[in-house]
Each structure stands twice: as structure tokens, then as C-alpha cells.
Amino acid sequence: MGFSIASPSEEKNSSSVQEAIKSGFKTAVLYASVAAVPTLIGCRTIPWAKANLNHTAQALIISAAGISGFFITADKSILKSARGNTIGKHDK
């Protein structure tokens, strides 16, 4: 951080970012797990998927679900925190 000292509001925002990261990671694990089951089963049983989706494509499908889950959840958490901070400042 260098030589700067964080104000109390910056420390509060830092903790909300950490909470957003934690909830985003939990959601990413859940979404990747949910996407992995039908992807792997489908690539073993459906003839078109067996012929056209190699291991890299399967990994990309699963990781895309996890990444999108992370960013959507983290973004919603940060926006919720920012909205709460803004509403609290304008009500005073």
C-alpha cells in the first residue's frame, strides 16, 4: 500500500470486497460443479458431442460456467455494498 493510511471508510470497502470475493468463489465452485456433470455425461453418451467436443472444449465449458458465476456474484455483492453506502450518505 505504500505510505498512505486508509481511512475507516476505505477499510470498510476493503472488507466488502473481500466478502464479495469469498461469495464469488463459493458460487464459482458451485456453478462449475453443476456444469461439469451434464457436460461430462453428455460428451460420453451423445454421439455429436463425443465426436466434436474434445477435452479442451469440455474444460472450457466447465470453466466458463465457473468464471461467469464468480463475476456475476462478486459484481452483485459490490454493487449492493456501493448502493447501501450511497443511500446512507444521501439520507442524512
C-alpha positions, 0 to 999 in steps of 0.5 A: 500500500505504500505510505498512505493510511486508509481511512475507516471508510476505505477499510470498510470497502476493503472488507466488502470486497473481500466478502464479495470475493469469498461469495464469488468463489463459493458460487464459482465452485458451485456453478462449475460443479453443476456444469461439469456433470451434464457436460461430462455425461453428455460428451460420453453418451451423445454421439455429436458431442463425443465426436466434436467436443474434445477435452479442451472444449469440455474444460472450457465449458466447465470453466466458463460456467465457473468464471461467469458465476464468480463475476456475476456474484462478486459484481452483485455483492459490490454493487449492493455494498456501493448502493447501501453506502450511497443511500446512507450518505444521501439520507442524512 
